[in-house]
Amino acid sequence: MKAERLLQCDQVVAGYGRPVVGPVSFDLHRGEVLGLLGSNGSGKSTLLKAITGVARVFSGQIDKLPDIRLAHHRQQPVRPREFPLTGRDLVRLTGASKRKAPEDVARLLKGRMDRLSGGQFQIVQVWACMGSPSDLILLDEPTNNLDPATMDTLVRLIREELNGRTLLVVSHEASFIEAVCSRVLSVSS
Ligand SMILES: Nc1ncnc2c1ncn2[C@@H]1O[C@H](COP(=O)(O)OP(=O)(O)OP(=O)(O)O)[C@@H](O)[C@H]1O
């Protein structure tokens, strides 16, 4: 039996004041990890925002499972300059399940978020998303700011935390997409 369908995009054209992406069609079933590839400005982030309801859908249709819970890791997430919370606090606030973090991630979770580097902050954010009580996790360029060793940490973290979760992942890193995705879709404007 085929897994439950969480999301279907049918000929979706999306954007802001004007369309910037589409038409795009795909569906996503529980347990799949779909990678979105495309050149700069092709509208990958906009497509994710259309799914969360932030960007406008001009035509076509996005059907989501009723009451679907989404987690959205944004590209270049805004980090307040004074952010006196630790990674552990952040994870708790997202309602993420309590689970033992691997040593390298645990070290980051202890630190204040305004004192983490960009790459370290990325890892904490992905850890929070992966543990969040969500049906579909949207990761927008989680490989930004990462050196090769931290990229390996990210791949390991996603694989270990996958447990049948459903992911939609945007990245320009072909090796990352290959390592974590079960399917790939090219997006164009
Ligand atoms: N809030 C916005 N208002 C108007 N136009 C926007 C907005 N955000 C993005 N755009 C435009 O939409 C187009 C697609 O941008 P988007 O960020 O979705 O592309 P992308 O494929 O994710 O790019 P990249 O790979 O560079 O991150 C670009 O031309 C961009 O200038």
The ligand as an SDF file (V2000), in Angstrom:
LIG
                    3D

 31 33  0  0  0  0  0  0  0  0999 V2000
    9.3340   39.0630   -0.6430 N   0  0  0  0  0  0  0  0  0  0  0  0
    9.5380   39.1720   -1.9580 C   0  0  0  0  0  0  0  0  0  0  0  0
    8.8810   40.0980   -2.6910 N   0  0  0  0  0  0  0  0  0  0  0  0
    9.0690   40.2070   -4.0190 C   0  0  0  0  0  0  0  0  0  0  0  0
    9.8990   39.4210   -4.7320 N   0  0  0  0  0  0  0  0  0  0  0  0
   10.5820   38.4750   -4.0620 C   0  0  0  0  0  0  0  0  0  0  0  0
   10.4400   38.3090   -2.6440 C   0  0  0  0  0  0  0  0  0  0  0  0
   11.2400   37.2930   -2.2560 N   0  0  0  0  0  0  0  0  0  0  0  0
   11.8510   36.8560   -3.3770 C   0  0  0  0  0  0  0  0  0  0  0  0
   11.4650   37.5560   -4.4580 N   0  0  0  0  0  0  0  0  0  0  0  0
   11.8740   37.3450   -5.8580 C   0  0  0  0  0  0  0  0  0  0  0  0
   11.3860   36.0740   -6.2770 O   0  0  0  0  0  0  0  0  0  0  0  0
   12.3310   35.4380   -7.1330 C   0  0  0  0  0  0  0  0  0  0  0  0
   12.5980   34.0330   -6.6070 C   0  0  0  0  0  0  0  0  0  0  0  0
   13.2430   34.1460   -5.3400 O   0  0  0  0  0  0  0  0  0  0  0  0
   13.4770   32.8790   -4.4100 P   0  0  0  0  0  0  0  0  0  0  0  0
   14.1300   33.3550   -3.1660 O   0  0  0  0  0  0  0  0  0  0  0  0
   12.2240   32.1010   -4.2970 O   0  0  0  0  0  0  0  0  0  0  0  0
   14.4940   32.0370   -5.3180 O   0  0  0  0  0  0  0  0  0  0  0  0
   15.4340   30.8070   -4.9210 P   0  0  0  0  0  0  0  0  0  0  0  0
   15.3240   29.8110   -6.0400 O   0  0  0  0  0  0  0  0  0  0  0  0
   15.1090   30.3150   -3.5660 O   0  0  0  0  0  0  0  0  0  0  0  0
   16.8440   31.5270   -4.9760 O   0  0  0  0  0  0  0  0  0  0  0  0
   18.2630   31.1960   -4.2520 P   0  0  0  0  0  0  0  0  0  0  0  0
   18.7380   29.8680   -4.7930 O   0  0  0  0  0  0  0  0  0  0  0  0
   19.1190   32.3190   -4.7020 O   0  0  0  0  0  0  0  0  0  0  0  0
   18.0160   31.1870   -2.7780 O   0  0  0  0  0  0  0  0  0  0  0  0
   13.5690   36.3230   -7.1890 C   0  0  0  0  0  0  0  0  0  0  0  0
   13.5330   37.0360   -8.4010 O   0  0  0  0  0  0  0  0  0  0  0  0
   13.3940   37.2670   -6.0040 C   0  0  0  0  0  0  0  0  0  0  0  0
   13.9280   38.5360   -6.2770 O   0  0  0  0  0  0  0  0  0  0  0  0
  1  2  1  0
  2  3  1  0
  2  7  2  0
  3  4  2  0
  4  5  1  0
  5  6  2  0
  6  7  1  0
  6 10  1  0
  7  8  1  0
  8  9  2  0
  9 10  1  0
 10 11  1  0
 11 12  1  0
 11 30  1  0
 12 13  1  0
 13 14  1  0
 13 28  1  0
 14 15  1  0
 15 16  1  0
 16 17  2  0
 16 18  1  0
 16 19  1  0
 19 20  1  0
 20 21  2  0
 20 22  1  0
 20 23  1  0
 23 24  1  0
 24 25  2  0
 24 26  1  0
 24 27  1  0
 28 29  1  0
 28 30  1  0
 30 31  1  0
M  END
$$$$
